[in-house]
Amino acid sequence: MRAHLVQLIAALWLLASGAALCLAQQVVVERDTPLYAEPALESRPVAQLKRGTPGEVLAKRGAWLNLKTQEASGWLFMFNVRFVERERGAGGGAALSRLFAPRQKISVTSTIGIRGLGEEDLRQAKFDAGEMKLLERYAASKEAAEQQARASGLSAARVDYLEPK
């Protein structure tokens, strides 16, 4: 009985240490950016990170990452960082992380240097009425947009469709 208990504790320790290795994803800040107290632009900044600052991802919420650096911990947009590839075979951590990782296949969409959302993010997406209301606050009427364009010296231009070759 005691031997089974020891085996169970050893297995749980191995599982927990493997899971902890998976969560500790290393990143490098790609551009100067504020680090926020909460995953929202209206949240107070807790630090200003400089390009090249290393950090560790603690959690992910939509396009936001909870990042821990030497300076502070907080939230920033995921497209402000570059994910650092773990070394293979260093102490067995890579093998454990492959074994226990929540996502085996990571596909990232990138356009003009901005990291997009992957398939898993889109599957987990949920409607948020509060975010929709926030988005609607940024909407402009056609008349307001035309007035702003004229005030900025812009004018309408007709563009013909290109014929396919």
C-alpha positions as CSV (number, residue, x, y, z in Angstrom):
1,M,0.0,0.0,0.0
2,R,2.8,2.4,1.0
3,A,4.6,1.7,-2.3
4,H,1.5,2.6,-4.3
5,L,1.2,5.9,-2.4
6,V,4.8,6.8,-3.1
7,Q,4.3,5.9,-6.8
8,L,1.2,8.1,-6.9
9,I,2.9,11.0,-5.3
10,A,5.9,10.7,-7.7
11,A,3.5,10.5,-10.7
12,L,1.6,13.6,-9.5
13,W,4.9,15.5,-8.9
14,L,6.1,14.6,-12.4
15,L,2.7,15.7,-13.9
16,A,2.7,19.0,-12.0
17,S,6.3,19.8,-12.9
18,G,5.6,19.0,-16.6
19,A,2.5,21.2,-16.5
20,A,4.5,24.1,-14.9
21,L,7.1,23.9,-17.7
22,C,4.4,24.2,-20.3
23,L,3.0,27.4,-18.8
24,A,6.3,29.1,-18.5
25,Q,6.5,30.4,-22.2
26,Q,9.3,32.9,-22.6
27,V,8.8,36.0,-24.8
28,V,10.8,39.1,-25.7
29,V,9.1,42.5,-26.1
30,E,9.3,43.6,-29.7
31,R,8.4,47.3,-29.3
32,D,8.2,49.8,-26.5
33,T,4.8,49.2,-24.9
34,P,2.9,49.9,-21.7
35,L,2.1,47.0,-19.3
36,Y,-1.4,47.3,-17.9
37,A,-2.9,46.3,-14.5
38,E,-5.8,44.5,-16.3
39,P,-6.4,43.3,-19.9
40,A,-8.1,46.5,-21.0
41,L,-6.8,49.8,-22.5
42,E,-8.7,51.7,-19.9
43,S,-6.7,50.0,-17.1
44,R,-3.9,51.8,-15.4
45,P,-0.4,51.2,-16.8
46,V,1.9,49.6,-14.2
47,A,5.1,49.9,-16.2
48,Q,6.6,51.0,-19.6
49,L,8.5,48.1,-21.2
50,K,11.3,48.7,-23.6
51,R,12.0,46.7,-26.7
52,G,14.1,43.7,-25.9
53,T,12.7,43.2,-22.4
54,P,12.4,39.4,-21.6
55,G,9.4,38.0,-19.9
56,E,7.4,35.0,-19.0
57,V,3.8,34.4,-20.0
58,L,1.6,33.6,-17.0
59,A,-1.8,33.6,-18.7
60,K,-3.6,34.5,-21.9
61,R,-7.0,36.1,-22.4
62,G,-8.0,36.7,-26.0
63,A,-5.3,38.9,-27.6
64,W,-3.9,39.8,-24.2
65,L,-1.0,38.2,-22.4
66,N,-0.3,38.3,-18.6
67,L,3.4,38.9,-18.6
68,K,5.9,38.7,-15.7
69,T,9.2,40.7,-16.2
70,Q,11.9,41.8,-13.8
71,E,10.3,45.3,-13.7
72,A,6.7,44.3,-13.1
73,S,3.8,41.9,-13.9
74,G,0.8,43.0,-16.0
75,W,-1.0,42.7,-19.3
76,L,-0.1,43.6,-22.9
77,F,-1.2,42.8,-26.4
78,M,0.3,39.5,-27.7
79,F,1.4,41.2,-31.0
80,N,3.9,43.3,-28.9
81,V,6.0,40.2,-28.1
82,R,8.0,37.5,-29.9
83,F,7.7,34.0,-28.5
84,V,11.1,32.4,-27.8
85,E,11.5,28.8,-28.9
86,R,12.5,26.5,-26.0
87,E,15.8,24.6,-26.3
88,R,15.2,20.9,-27.2
89,G,16.6,18.3,-24.9
90,A,17.7,20.6,-22.1
91,G,17.0,18.6,-18.9
92,G,14.1,16.8,-20.5
93,G,11.8,19.9,-20.1
94,A,11.1,20.0,-23.8
95,A,10.0,16.4,-23.8
96,L,7.7,16.9,-20.8
97,S,6.2,20.1,-22.3
98,R,5.4,18.2,-25.6
99,L,3.8,15.5,-23.5
100,F,1.7,17.7,-21.3
101,A,1.2,20.8,-23.5
102,P,-2.4,21.9,-24.0
103,R,-1.8,22.7,-27.6
104,Q,0.3,20.3,-29.7
105,K,0.0,22.2,-32.9
106,I,0.4,26.0,-32.8
107,S,-0.5,27.9,-35.9
108,V,-0.2,31.7,-35.8
109,T,-1.5,34.0,-38.4
110,S,0.7,37.0,-39.1
111,T,0.0,39.9,-41.3
112,I,2.2,42.9,-41.7
113,G,4.1,42.0,-38.5
114,I,0.9,41.7,-36.4
115,R,0.2,38.3,-34.8
116,G,-3.3,37.2,-35.3
117,L,-5.6,34.8,-33.5
118,G,-5.2,31.1,-34.0
119,E,-7.9,28.4,-34.6
120,E,-8.2,27.6,-30.9
121,D,-8.7,31.3,-30.0
122,L,-11.5,31.6,-32.6
123,R,-13.2,28.4,-31.3
124,Q,-13.2,29.7,-27.8
125,A,-14.5,33.2,-28.8
126,K,-17.7,34.3,-27.1
127,F,-19.9,37.3,-27.7
128,D,-19.3,40.2,-25.2
129,A,-22.0,42.8,-25.2
130,G,-19.8,45.2,-23.2
131,E,-17.0,45.1,-25.8
132,M,-19.5,45.6,-28.6
133,K,-20.8,48.8,-26.9
134,L,-17.2,50.0,-26.5
135,L,-16.6,49.3,-30.2
136,E,-19.8,51.2,-31.2
137,R,-18.5,54.3,-29.3
138,Y,-15.8,54.5,-32.0
139,A,-18.2,54.5,-34.9
140,A,-18.6,57.6,-37.0
141,S,-21.6,58.5,-39.2
142,K,-21.0,58.9,-43.0
143,E,-21.5,62.7,-42.6
144,A,-19.0,63.0,-39.8
145,A,-16.4,60.9,-41.7
146,E,-16.9,63.1,-44.8
147,Q,-16.6,66.3,-42.7
148,Q,-13.4,65.0,-41.1
149,A,-12.0,64.0,-44.5
150,R,-12.7,67.5,-46.0
151,A,-11.1,69.2,-42.9
152,S,-8.0,67.1,-43.4
153,G,-7.7,68.1,-47.1
154,L,-8.9,64.7,-48.5
155,S,-11.3,64.5,-51.4
156,A,-13.3,61.6,-52.9
157,A,-11.8,59.7,-55.8
158,R,-13.5,57.2,-58.1
159,V,-11.6,53.9,-58.5
160,D,-12.6,51.6,-61.3
161,Y,-12.5,47.8,-60.6
162,L,-9.7,46.0,-62.3
163,E,-10.7,43.4,-64.8
164,P,-9.3,39.9,-64.1
165,K,-6.7,38.7,-66.6
